[in-house]
Amino acid sequence: MVAMNDVSGKSLAEMSADELTAWFDQKASEREAGRTPRMSIMVTKGTLDWAYPPFILASTAAALGWDATLFFTFYGLALLKKDLNPNISPLGNPAMPMKMPFGPQWFQGIEWNMPNLLMAGVPGFESLATTLMKQTVKNNGIATVPELRDLCIEADVKLVACQMTVGLFGWKQEDFIPEVSEWAGAATYITNAQGADITLLV
């Protein structure tokens, strides 16, 4: 079979160099238009603040019709546990504003600069910070981390767990949600990331 140009009706052998270039460009554009974009994110952290970016990006990509994959490794694997209750630590996070989610607006607008000595030395400070952050999320009508994870599951985001890390930490597959798409290793992630349009590390 001889391929034909959509416009001129010429065979490939009859086309000039410019016509061939235009024909190939047209076919490449048609193929690209029919391809589903892909996003691959490696998730390495499991705290409350670090849980939001991967779940928000993946669910948004899925809503836009993209194929999205989240590869959870090391501490990020905690976000796939059945018991999902991530905490936050302001210690070592100087960019994190400490604002109170209660009281009058002027009081809520104050950014409290907490010294590291206070954050490290006061028992229960991380629990307090977590409680305040969760209340701030609630006050602003932001979805919780479990809700965002459920949204990703509903949107068919592929959730991949690093098998090596599961073994390293002595966890069992029964500790994790049944919606984990695959238990895999670095080779699987590399293959997935190689074909992705956007690859991120969180």
HELIX and SHEET records of a PDB file:
HELIX    1   1 LEU A   12  GLU A   14  5                                   3    
HELIX    2   2 ALA A   17  ALA A   33  1                                  17    
HELIX    3   3 LEU A   48  ALA A   63  1                                  16    
HELIX    4   4 PHE A   74  LEU A   80  5                                   7    
HELIX    5   5 GLN A  105  GLN A  108  1                                   4    
HELIX    6   6 ASN A  116  GLY A  121  1                                   6    
HELIX    7   7 PHE A  125  ASN A  139  1                                  15    
HELIX    8   8 VAL A  145  GLU A  154  1                                  10    
HELIX    9   9 GLN A  163  LEU A  168  1                                   6    
HELIX   10  10 GLN A  173  ASP A  175  5                                   3    
HELIX   11  11 ALA A  186  GLN A  194  1                                   9    
SHEET    1   A 5 GLU A 182  ALA A 184  0                                        
SHEET    2   A 5 LYS A 158  CYS A 162  1                                        
SHEET    3   A 5 ASP A  67  PHE A  72  1                                        
SHEET    4   A 5 ARG A  38  VAL A  43  1                                        
SHEET    5   A 5 ILE A 198  LEU A 201  1                                        
END                                                                             
